[in-house]
Amino acid sequence: MRLAWFVALIVAAVLPAGARAQSASAGPQAAYERDAVGVRRLVYPLRDGTMADEQGHARYDGRWDAFRGPDHHPIDEGAFYRIVGREDLLARYEHRSRIRIGVAVGSGVLLLGGSILATLTEMMERGAQGVVACASPGCGQLPPSQSISPVWGLTIAGTGLIGLVIAHYINPTPVDADEADRLARDYDESLRDRLGVTETAARD
């Protein structure tokens, strides 16, 4: 009985030490794999569904997205700038995003309001014309000072539509895919240095 208890005590003492040694040796590498970031260039398909040109090169439209960790978990653009330590790019991104949202919301209001105004004024004109039936010109119409032309509503709605198109082309991203990839690589290199992970181990 004493022998069995002694063996169990030795095993209990050795196993945690081994587990700690294994954790210590795998710690920096695991931390690097968890915290490293990367950038993907986004491609756009043609009408036939192909994503490469005649030379076999991928068709990039300039967009990119960022990911983190071994499972390439997507992260938003603002989080990417925070991770790589570029608060200046984050501020520019957030400023442009606010402008884009503001233009889109304002344009949407103009489009909706102008459409409603054009519809109501058109209905009012038709109703006014049918109030009195007479032979004299203009007796069944509202006086010019009291009528609003539907053209005003259509003009407002058209302005809103133009604004939505402009908002669509406002790109809040301050850097292109190449610059984002460079930022990711620089961050990963500094992360390797902090954790003491070699570049060969990081690639493996």
N, C-alpha and C positions, 0 to 999 in steps of 0.2 A: 504494500500500500504506500509506504514511504517512497519507494522508488518511482512509482507511477506519479505521485505528487511532485517529486523533484523534477521528473521529465517534463511534466505539464508546466511547471514554473519556468524552466529553461525555454520551452517553446513560446510561452507567453512573453518572455523578455526579448527573445530574438526576433519574432515576427514583427512587432511594432517598429523595431529599429530598422529592419529591412524595408518595411513599408515607408518609413520616413526617408531613408536613403534614396529609394526609388522616386518618391515624390520630389525630393530635393533635386535629383538629377533631371527629372522631367519637368520641373516647375517653370524655369525660364522659357523653354521651348513651347510648353503649353500656353504660357502667358502671351508669348509672341503670336502664336497661331490664333489666339482668341482676340487679340487687340489689333492685329495688322489690318490695314485697309487696302482697297484696290478700286480701280475705275474700269468700267466697261463702256466701250463706244457703242452707241445704238445704231443699228442699220435700219433702212426703210425698204420695204418691198415695192417692186414695180407692179403694174397692173396685172402682169402675168404671174405674180407671186415670187419671182426670182429676186434675190438680194445681192447679186453680183453683176458687174458689167461684163462686156465682151472679153476683157482680159482676165476675168476671174477675180477681180478686186471687189471687196465688199463696198457697198454703197453707204457711206456714212453721211448723215444729215447734220452733223455737228453736235448732236445731243450726246449726253453721257449720263450715267448714274454711278453711284458709289455703293460699295458693299464692305462688310467687315466680318472677320472670323472665318474659320475653315469651311463653314457651310455657305459662305458668300451671302450672309443675311443682308438684304438691302437696307440702306440708311438714307435718310433724306439729305438734301443738299446742305441745309443749315447745320445739321449734325456733323456732316463731313468737314465743314470749315472749322467748327469748334474743335473737332478731334485733332486736326492737323495744326491747330494753333493760329489760324488766320482770321482774327476777329475783324480785320479791315474788310476782307472779302465777305464775311458774314453780314457786316453792316450794309455793304453795297447791295448784297443779295436781298436783304430784308427791305431796304429802301425801294428797290425796283419792284419787288413783289407788291408792296403797298400801292405803288403807283399803278401797277397793272390791275390790281383788284379795284382800286378807286375808279379808274377809267371804265372798267367792265361794268361795275355796279351803276355808275352814273349813266353810261350809255344804255344799259338795260332799262333804267327808269325812263329815259327819254323815248326809247323805242316803244315801250308799253304805254306811256302817257300820250305820246303822239298818236298812236294807233287808236286809243280810246277817244281822244279828242276828235280825230278825223271821222270816226264812226258816229259819234254823237252829233256833231255839226251836220253831217250828211243826213241823219235821221231828222234833225230839227228843220232843215231846209225842205225836205220832202213833206214833213208834216205841215209846215207853214204854207206851202204851195197848195195843199189840199184843204185848207181851212175854208176859203171862200172861192167859189167858182164864179167868175165873171168874165166879161168879154174885154174889159179894158186892160191894157198891158200893165203887168206888175201889181194888180190889185190883190192878188193872193199871196204875195211875197212879203217877207219882213223888210222893213226899211233898211237901207244899207248900213246905217249907223248901229242897228241892233243885231246884225247878222255877222257870224264868223265863218270864214270860208274853210272848208275841209282841207284846203291846200296848206293851211298853217299846221294842222295836225300831221299831214303827210311830210311836211318839211322837218318837223321836230322828230318824227319817227325815222326819217332818212338820216338825220344827224346822229341819232342813236345807233343806227345800223353801221354807219361809218366808224363810230367810236368803238363798237364791238370788234370790227375788223382790225382797227389800230391796236386794241388791247391784245388781240390774238398774236400780233407780231411783236409785242413788247417782250423781250427776252430778259428775265431777271438774272440769268446766270452771268456772273462777271468774268468767267474764264472759259476757255474752250477745253476740249477733251485732252489735248496734249498737255496743257498747263495743269489740269486737274490730275493727270497721271503723274506728272513730275512732283506735284505736291504729295501725292500718295507715296511715291517711292522715297522721297526725302523723309517723310514721317516714319515709314517702315525702317529705314536705315538708322534713324535716331533711336527708334524703339529697340532695334537689335543691339545698339551700343549700350543702352541703359540696362538691358537685361543680360548682356554678355553672351548673346547668341551669335554664332558665326553665320556668315552668309550662306555657306554650304549647308549647314543644319537647317537654316530657314527655308532654303529651296526644297530640301528633303521633306 
